[in-house]
Amino acid sequence: MCAVNRKTLFTLVVALAFSSLAAVGQVRRVGLALPSLALSVNSLTFNPQAIGTISAAQEILLQNHTDTPLALTGIVAVGDYQQTNTCWSGVQPGGFCIIKVSFLPTAAGIRGGAVLIPSTPVEYVALSGTGSGASVMLSANSLHFPDQGVGTVSAPLVATLINSGTSPLKIASVITLGQFRQSNDCGPSIKPNDTCSIHVTFRPSAPGEQDGAVLISDNTSGGTETVLLRAHASAPIVSLSSKRLSFGAVDISGSSPVQSVTLSNAGNAPLQISSIATSGDFTQVNDCVSPAPAGSSCTIHIRLVPKAAGRRDGLLTVKSNGLGPNRVALTGTGADFSMSTDQTSYKSKKNDPLSVTVTLQGSNDFDGPVLLSCSGEPDGTQCSFDNPTISLANGQAATVNLTLTPPDKHRDKTVGTHTLVVTGTSGALSHSVTAEWDIK
């Protein structure tokens, strides 16, 4: 046991004593100085005590050697010690009071202290004890990671755990909070003065500042040690100006007007674009470059070119290393119309005209004019429609009369079987209907 030098301890604590006395302001003075005091001991030594537990009390007797009564209410204990006393109620001449002192170590090793008694000069009793048990030191109370890309794993940073106590340090668990992971070689316990290493890595799933912690549960008085963690994550972020584009009705084999989508890198790292593509009956061209710097944008131009009638669905897909949505839903309609004649075969005499009824039907949001024509009639035969251009809307039908008039001369040459073709044209869209025509 190491002895405490009384003169050295006095030098260290006398300033604290006077500040304590000034704070409490409760020393009763008689004349210019307090009466003489006598202490039963000038030092106390405590047996080794487990960290965080309190010892049995040891006593100091304080006696008033004069004929002047006194009361002391400014007695304090400094260091890992606590005191209670009966001196506050007054000490009669020749009488005494009792100061009880307990040891409550907060760390392992020798723990010095003192009981300070207000007088002129200050009286004190030196205190010494040894804290026993596990005690922890960490090589770092916080770890700061450099900038790390989202979805990647950082190099490990290491915190060393040291058992600075006198008994084994038992480790119950080591866990991390936040987007951090750890591995360690601590095992279930660490011998006194031994160490272990905790390796911490950062794997961010989102950009920006990230905070976390390593929590170590052990058998020290505090029970948990903490290493604070801080990191910053960077990532490109895909931002598309639209989630869905609707192109409306477009004639089959035609092409819609262009609609555009703006692709932006809303992140804090370059965006590597591997492909931009459309599916279904949609086409695209773009002015995007790769890598796209943070904060930059480009434009994707899209058209619908329907290959069939009815609803046409597709997707615009951007493949990259960026976070965020990478698809735009595309929809439209392939518009169409149909044609039919009132019969599939006709008979007439060479001198008689033929009347054919043609019916047109718009479908799938078709809306536009249809130009009618005919072919396959005998030479010299006149083909005429009562309305050669019909405007159709979706779901509406229109009927047109076609009259085929034989030529004025050489009608004998028209005799025979002919294939009559009636054609409707709307822009790039064209349909035909055929019928057999037998002339006698």
Backbone torsions as a table, in degrees:
resi	resn	phi	psi	omega
1	MET	NA	130.8	-178.0
2	CYS	-82.2	128.5	178.9
3	ALA	-76.8	146.5	179.6
4	VAL	-95.9	122.8	178.2
5	ASN	-71.8	117.7	-173.1
6	ARG	-63.2	-41.4	-178.6
7	LYS	-66.8	-42.5	179.5
8	THR	-63.7	-44.4	-179.1
9	LEU	-63.3	-37.2	179.7
10	PHE	-61.3	-43.0	179.5
11	THR	-58.6	-39.0	-176.4
12	LEU	-73.5	-35.5	-170.4
13	VAL	-101.2	-12.6	-172.5
14	VAL	-63.8	-38.6	178.5
15	ALA	-61.9	-44.0	178.4
16	LEU	-62.0	-37.0	-178.9
17	ALA	-61.7	-47.9	-177.3
18	PHE	-66.6	-36.7	177.6
19	SER	-66.4	-36.5	178.3
20	SER	-65.8	-42.5	-179.3
21	LEU	-65.7	-38.0	179.3
22	ALA	-65.9	-35.2	-178.5
23	ALA	-67.9	-45.2	-176.5
24	VAL	-77.3	-34.4	175.9
25	GLY	58.0	34.2	-173.3
26	GLN	-125.5	22.5	176.0
27	VAL	-85.1	120.4	-179.9
28	ARG	-83.8	120.3	-177.5
29	ARG	-102.5	142.6	173.3
30	VAL	-120.5	113.0	-173.6
31	GLY	72.6	-141.3	-177.4
32	LEU	-93.8	-12.0	-177.0
33	ALA	-150.7	157.8	176.2
34	LEU	-72.6	154.3	176.5
35	PRO	-62.1	162.5	179.9
36	SER	-62.7	141.6	178.5
37	LEU	-118.4	151.6	174.1
38	ALA	-126.9	132.4	179.8
39	LEU	-109.3	141.5	-177.6
40	SER	-71.7	-25.5	179.4
41	VAL	-142.9	155.5	173.6
42	ASN	-108.2	-1.3	174.8
43	SER	-158.8	154.7	174.8
44	LEU	-130.6	137.9	176.4
45	THR	-121.5	130.0	-178.4
46	PHE	-103.4	148.0	174.9
47	ASN	-65.8	159.1	176.2
48	PRO	-53.0	136.7	-174.9
49	GLN	-131.5	135.4	179.4
50	ALA	-61.3	137.4	180.0
51	ILE	-56.8	134.0	177.5
52	GLY	83.7	2.0	177.3
53	THR	-116.7	158.7	-176.0
54	ILE	-109.0	140.1	-176.9
55	SER	-82.8	171.3	167.8
56	ALA	-66.9	151.2	-177.1
57	ALA	-78.2	144.5	168.1
58	GLN	-110.6	152.0	-171.5
59	GLU	-110.6	146.6	171.7
60	ILE	-122.5	128.3	175.4
61	LEU	-95.7	128.4	177.7
62	LEU	-114.7	121.4	-174.9
63	GLN	-116.7	140.5	176.6
64	ASN	-92.6	113.6	-174.7
65	HIS	-90.0	-0.6	-177.4
66	THR	-113.1	-176.4	179.4
67	ASP	-96.9	18.3	-179.5
68	THR	-107.8	123.5	177.0
69	PRO	-67.0	151.0	176.1
70	LEU	-145.4	158.3	174.1
71	ALA	-133.5	134.6	-178.2
72	LEU	-121.2	120.1	177.6
73	THR	-122.1	10.1	-177.8
74	GLY	-110.6	21.8	-179.8
75	ILE	-72.9	131.7	-179.2
76	VAL	-135.0	155.0	172.8
77	ALA	-113.1	134.8	178.6
78	VAL	-115.1	156.2	-175.9
79	GLY	87.7	-157.5	-177.9
80	ASP	-83.9	51.0	-174.0
81	TYR	-137.1	155.3	176.6
82	GLN	-130.3	151.0	179.1
83	GLN	-140.8	149.8	166.7
84	THR	-131.1	155.5	-178.1
85	ASN	-153.3	165.9	177.0
86	THR	-108.9	9.5	-174.1
87	CYS	-73.1	-23.4	-176.4
88	TRP	-61.8	-23.7	-176.7
89	SER	-84.2	-4.0	176.7
90	GLY	108.7	142.5	177.8
91	VAL	-120.2	116.2	-179.1
92	GLN	-74.8	158.6	177.5
93	PRO	-53.0	129.8	-178.9
94	GLY	77.7	-6.4	-179.3
95	GLY	-90.5	-176.4	-178.4
96	PHE	-148.1	162.1	172.2
97	CYS	-129.0	167.8	-174.0
98	ILE	-118.0	133.4	173.2
99	ILE	-112.5	120.8	179.0
100	LYS	-104.1	128.6	-174.8
101	VAL	-120.0	134.9	176.4
102	SER	-123.8	154.0	-176.9
103	PHE	-109.1	124.8	179.5
104	LEU	-130.4	83.6	-174.6
105	PRO	-68.0	138.6	176.7
106	THR	-103.6	-7.7	179.6
107	ALA	-154.3	165.1	-179.6
108	ALA	-77.3	157.6	177.6
109	GLY	99.1	-176.0	-178.9
110	ILE	-71.0	131.3	-177.8
111	ARG	-122.4	106.1	-179.8
112	GLY	-83.7	160.8	178.0
113	GLY	-174.8	-169.7	179.8
114	ALA	-163.8	155.5	166.0
115	VAL	-102.4	124.3	-177.8
116	LEU	-104.8	130.6	-176.1
117	ILE	-119.9	121.4	-176.0
118	PRO	-67.9	120.0	174.4
119	SER	-163.0	179.7	177.1
120	THR	-125.0	105.8	-1.4
121	PRO	-74.9	172.3	180.0
122	VAL	-64.0	132.5	172.8
123	GLU	-95.7	146.4	177.9
124	TYR	-149.3	158.2	173.6
125	VAL	-120.7	122.5	-179.1
126	ALA	-72.6	141.4	-178.5
127	LEU	-123.4	141.4	177.2
128	SER	-147.2	140.1	176.9
129	GLY	-158.4	167.2	-179.1
130	THR	-120.5	122.5	173.7
131	GLY	-81.4	131.5	-179.1
132	SER	-120.2	153.1	178.9
133	GLY	121.8	-176.1	-178.8
134	ALA	-76.8	141.5	176.2
135	SER	-142.2	145.2	-170.0
136	VAL	-115.9	140.2	166.6
137	MET	-128.2	143.5	176.8
138	LEU	-115.8	139.5	178.1
139	SER	-67.3	-23.4	178.4
140	ALA	-150.1	135.0	175.7
141	ASN	-88.5	-10.0	177.7
142	SER	-152.8	152.0	176.5
143	LEU	-127.4	135.0	-179.0
144	HIS	-119.6	120.3	-177.2
145	PHE	-92.6	145.9	173.3
146	PRO	-71.4	171.1	-179.6
147	ASP	-55.7	135.3	-175.7
148	GLN	-134.0	137.1	178.2
149	GLY	-70.5	141.2	177.5
150	VAL	-60.5	135.7	179.2
151	GLY	83.9	-0.8	176.8
152	THR	-111.0	164.5	-176.7
153	VAL	-111.8	131.2	-178.9
154	SER	-75.2	165.2	166.2
155	ALA	-67.5	148.6	-176.7
156	PRO	-73.5	144.9	165.8
157	LEU	-106.5	147.8	-169.6
158	VAL	-118.1	133.6	169.3
159	ALA	-115.3	129.8	-179.3
160	THR	-98.5	129.4	178.8
161	LEU	-101.6	126.7	-175.1
162	ILE	-118.8	128.2	172.4
163	ASN	-86.5	99.4	-179.4
164	SER	-92.8	10.2	-178.0
165	GLY	-93.9	-164.6	-175.7
166	THR	-111.0	0.6	178.5
167	SER	-138.6	165.3	-176.4
168	PRO	-57.7	140.2	174.9
169	LEU	-93.3	114.4	-177.9
170	LYS	-91.6	127.8	-178.3
171	ILE	-101.6	116.2	177.9
172	ALA	-84.8	-41.0	-179.6
173	SER	-164.4	155.5	171.5
174	VAL	-132.2	116.8	-178.2
175	ILE	-131.3	161.5	175.8
176	THR	-118.4	151.5	173.3
177	LEU	-114.7	148.5	179.9
178	GLY	85.8	-160.8	-174.6
179	GLN	-90.6	49.7	-177.8
180	PHE	-127.8	153.2	176.5
181	ARG	-132.4	155.2	-178.3
182	GLN	-138.2	153.4	167.5
183	SER	-136.6	150.3	-176.0
184	ASN	-149.8	164.2	177.6
185	ASP	-117.4	29.3	-173.9
186	CYS	-74.9	-32.8	-176.7
187	GLY	68.5	-170.5	-177.9
188	PRO	-75.4	-21.4	179.8
189	SER	-154.9	158.8	179.0
190	ILE	-126.7	130.8	-179.9
191	LYS	-69.3	158.0	176.0
192	PRO	-54.7	137.0	179.9
193	ASN	67.6	9.6	177.6
194	ASP	-98.6	168.5	-176.9
195	THR	-135.0	164.4	168.5
196	CYS	-144.9	164.9	-174.2
197	SER	-117.9	138.4	176.1
198	ILE	-115.3	117.3	-178.3
199	HIS	-99.3	122.5	-175.7
200	VAL	-116.1	132.3	175.5
201	THR	-120.3	158.5	-178.1
202	PHE	-119.2	122.2	176.3
203	ARG	-128.2	89.8	-174.6
204	PRO	-75.3	146.1	174.8
205	SER	-111.0	-4.0	179.2
206	ALA	-148.9	149.8	-179.1
207	PRO	-76.5	162.6	176.7
208	GLY	109.8	-174.7	179.0
209	GLU	-70.5	137.4	-179.5
210	GLN	-131.0	129.5	177.7
211	ASP	-116.0	151.5	178.4
212	GLY	-163.7	-165.6	-178.6
213	ALA	-162.0	154.1	165.7
214	VAL	-103.8	126.0	179.4
215	LEU	-112.2	124.2	-178.3
216	ILE	-115.5	113.2	178.1
217	SER	-92.5	127.9	-175.5
218	ASP	-145.5	-172.5	-176.8
219	ASN	-100.2	21.7	174.1
220	THR	-77.4	172.0	-177.7
221	SER	-63.9	-34.1	177.9
222	GLY	-74.6	-30.7	175.4
223	GLY	86.6	-26.8	-177.4
224	THR	-143.7	131.8	173.4
225	GLU	-106.8	146.7	-175.0
226	THR	-129.6	132.8	170.0
227	VAL	-116.0	116.2	179.7
228	LEU	-76.4	142.7	-177.1
229	LEU	-123.1	139.5	176.7
230	ARG	-142.9	139.4	-178.8
231	ALA	-154.1	168.2	176.2
232	HIS	-131.4	132.4	-178.5
233	ALA	-112.1	140.1	177.5
234	SER	-119.9	149.1	179.2
235	ALA	-166.5	147.3	167.6
236	PRO	-76.3	146.1	179.8
237	ILE	-127.3	123.9	178.3
238	VAL	-79.7	128.0	174.7
239	SER	-126.7	122.3	178.6
240	LEU	-110.6	134.6	-172.7
241	SER	-69.0	-19.7	179.6
242	SER	-136.0	149.0	173.3
243	LYS	-96.0	-22.4	-175.5
244	ARG	-153.8	139.4	174.7
245	LEU	-124.4	135.2	177.2
246	SER	-117.3	126.0	-174.7
247	PHE	-99.9	-3.1	179.5
248	GLY	69.2	-155.2	-177.4
249	ALA	-91.3	132.2	178.2
250	VAL	-132.8	131.8	179.7
251	ASP	-59.5	139.6	175.2
252	ILE	-55.0	137.2	-177.3
253	SER	73.5	-2.7	174.3
254	GLY	-91.6	-170.8	-178.5
255	SER	-140.3	136.3	-179.3
256	SER	-76.4	163.3	166.6
257	PRO	-61.6	155.7	-179.6
258	VAL	-71.6	137.2	165.0
259	GLN	-119.1	147.5	-172.1
260	SER	-121.7	149.1	174.5
261	VAL	-124.7	133.2	176.0
262	THR	-94.0	125.6	176.5
263	LEU	-102.8	121.1	-178.6
264	SER	-122.1	148.8	170.8
265	ASN	-98.0	99.4	-177.0
266	ALA	-90.7	8.4	-177.8
267	GLY	-95.2	-163.7	-177.2
268	ASN	-121.0	24.9	177.3
269	ALA	-147.5	157.8	-179.3
270	PRO	-60.4	142.8	179.4
271	LEU	-99.1	117.0	177.2
272	GLN	-90.9	111.0	-178.4
273	ILE	-96.6	119.0	179.9
274	SER	-92.1	-31.8	177.7
275	SER	-164.7	153.3	171.0
276	ILE	-131.5	122.3	-173.6
277	ALA	-146.9	155.4	173.1
278	THR	-117.0	155.5	176.6
279	SER	-119.3	169.0	-179.5
280	GLY	72.9	-150.8	-176.8
281	ASP	-89.4	37.9	-177.3
282	PHE	-119.1	147.0	177.2
283	THR	-125.0	158.8	179.1
284	GLN	-146.8	151.8	166.2
285	VAL	-134.9	153.3	-176.5
286	ASN	-149.3	165.0	177.1
287	ASP	-115.7	27.6	-176.7
288	CYS	-79.9	147.9	176.0
289	VAL	-121.6	157.5	178.1
290	SER	-134.1	131.6	2.0
291	PRO	-76.7	148.4	176.7
292	ALA	-94.4	119.7	-177.6
293	PRO	-61.1	155.9	175.5
294	ALA	-57.4	133.4	179.9
295	GLY	86.9	-4.9	-178.5
296	SER	-87.9	168.0	178.3
297	SER	-147.8	161.8	176.7
298	CYS	-148.1	172.6	-173.2
299	THR	-122.1	137.0	177.1
300	ILE	-114.5	123.1	-178.4
301	HIS	-103.0	130.0	-171.6
302	ILE	-126.9	141.2	174.4
303	ARG	-129.6	152.8	169.7
304	LEU	-102.4	124.5	175.5
305	VAL	-122.7	84.8	-172.6
306	PRO	-67.7	136.2	178.7
307	LYS	-103.0	-7.3	179.2
308	ALA	-152.1	164.6	179.9
309	ALA	-78.2	157.0	176.1
310	GLY	99.2	-170.8	-176.2
311	ARG	-67.6	135.7	179.6
312	ARG	-123.9	117.2	-179.1
313	ASP	-115.2	151.1	176.9
314	GLY	-163.3	-174.7	-179.7
315	LEU	-138.7	143.6	163.3
316	LEU	-97.8	123.8	-177.0
317	THR	-124.1	128.3	176.0
318	VAL	-110.3	118.2	177.3
319	LYS	-101.0	126.6	-176.3
320	SER	-160.3	-177.1	175.4
321	ASN	-94.5	13.7	-175.0
322	GLY	-91.1	158.6	172.8
323	LEU	-85.3	167.0	175.4
324	GLY	97.8	173.5	-177.7
325	PRO	-65.3	141.0	-177.7
326	ASN	-124.7	16.2	-177.7
327	ARG	-133.6	148.5	171.9
328	VAL	-125.7	126.9	177.9
329	ALA	-76.0	136.0	-179.2
330	LEU	-120.4	136.6	178.9
331	THR	-147.7	154.0	178.2
332	GLY	-173.7	-174.3	-178.0
333	THR	-133.2	133.8	170.8
334	GLY	-84.1	111.0	-175.5
335	ALA	-88.4	147.1	-175.0
336	ASP	-152.9	169.4	169.9
337	PHE	-140.1	162.0	179.3
338	SER	-126.5	160.6	-179.3
339	MET	-134.0	150.0	174.4
340	SER	-153.3	159.4	173.4
341	THR	-112.9	160.9	-175.8
342	ASP	-69.2	-19.0	175.5
343	GLN	-141.4	161.7	175.8
344	THR	-97.7	-13.0	176.1
345	SER	-147.8	147.5	-176.3
346	TYR	-133.1	152.7	174.9
347	LYS	-131.6	140.1	177.3
348	SER	-154.8	165.6	175.2
349	LYS	-91.2	156.6	-172.5
350	LYS	-61.6	-23.6	-179.0
351	ASN	-95.6	-3.7	-173.8
352	ASP	-105.3	140.8	172.8
353	PRO	-72.7	160.1	179.6
354	LEU	-117.1	135.6	177.4
355	SER	-110.6	128.5	-179.5
356	VAL	-125.2	133.7	176.3
357	THR	-99.2	123.0	179.8
358	VAL	-109.0	128.5	178.7
359	THR	-112.7	132.6	177.2
360	LEU	-117.0	141.4	-177.5
361	GLN	-134.2	120.9	174.6
362	GLY	-82.1	145.6	179.7
363	SER	-147.7	161.8	176.7
364	ASN	53.9	48.1	175.9
365	ASP	67.5	22.2	176.3
366	PHE	-64.9	137.2	179.6
367	ASP	-153.4	103.1	-179.5
368	GLY	174.9	175.2	179.8
369	PRO	-84.0	147.7	175.9
370	VAL	-122.6	125.0	179.1
371	LEU	-96.1	126.0	-175.1
372	LEU	-100.3	144.9	174.5
373	SER	-150.0	164.8	177.5
374	CYS	-134.9	159.1	178.7
375	SER	-153.9	169.0	179.5
376	GLY	88.5	-2.9	179.8
377	GLU	-77.3	157.0	179.1
378	PRO	-59.8	154.6	179.1
379	ASP	-57.7	135.4	177.7
380	GLY	87.5	-11.8	-179.6
381	THR	-73.7	135.4	179.9
382	GLN	-91.7	126.3	179.7
383	CYS	-108.4	117.8	-178.4
384	SER	-138.5	140.1	177.5
385	PHE	-108.3	144.1	176.0
386	ASP	-70.9	-19.8	174.8
387	ASN	-149.7	94.1	-174.0
388	PRO	-72.4	-15.1	177.9
389	THR	-125.1	118.1	-176.4
390	ILE	-113.6	132.2	173.6
391	SER	-94.0	125.7	-178.5
392	LEU	-116.5	145.5	171.5
393	ALA	-122.9	162.9	-176.0
394	ASN	-57.1	128.5	176.2
395	GLY	83.3	-5.4	-178.7
396	GLN	-97.6	147.5	177.1
397	ALA	-115.8	151.2	177.7
398	ALA	-137.3	144.4	-179.3
399	THR	-116.7	133.7	-179.2
400	VAL	-126.5	138.8	176.0
401	ASN	-96.2	129.2	177.0
402	LEU	-110.4	127.6	177.9
403	THR	-116.0	127.8	178.3
404	LEU	-109.6	111.7	-176.0
405	THR	-104.2	126.7	-178.6
406	PRO	-66.2	157.9	-179.2
407	PRO	-68.2	160.8	-179.8
408	ASP	-71.7	-30.0	-177.2
409	LYS	-124.2	162.7	174.0
410	HIS	53.8	43.3	-179.1
411	ARG	-67.5	-22.2	178.7
412	ASP	-60.9	-28.3	-178.8
413	LYS	-72.0	-12.9	-180.0
414	THR	-85.9	-11.8	-176.9
415	VAL	-64.9	136.7	179.1
416	GLY	135.1	-173.0	-178.8
417	THR	-102.8	132.3	-177.1
418	HIS	-128.7	153.7	175.0
419	THR	-105.2	111.8	-178.6
420	LEU	-88.6	131.1	-179.9
421	VAL	-120.2	123.0	175.2
422	VAL	-110.1	125.0	-174.6
423	THR	-118.6	136.4	173.1
424	GLY	-115.5	131.6	-176.8
425	THR	-127.1	131.6	174.9
426	SER	-136.3	102.0	-175.1
427	GLY	62.4	-125.8	178.7
428	ALA	-85.7	-4.1	-176.5
429	LEU	-93.9	131.8	-177.6
430	SER	-143.8	136.7	175.4
431	HIS	-133.4	151.1	177.8
432	SER	-133.3	153.0	173.4
433	VAL	-131.1	141.4	-177.2
434	THR	-117.4	153.2	176.7
435	ALA	-148.1	148.6	178.0
436	GLU	-88.2	134.1	-177.3
437	TRP	-125.0	115.3	-177.7
438	ASP	-105.5	116.8	-179.3
439	ILE	-109.2	130.0	179.6
440	LYS	-113.4	NA	NA
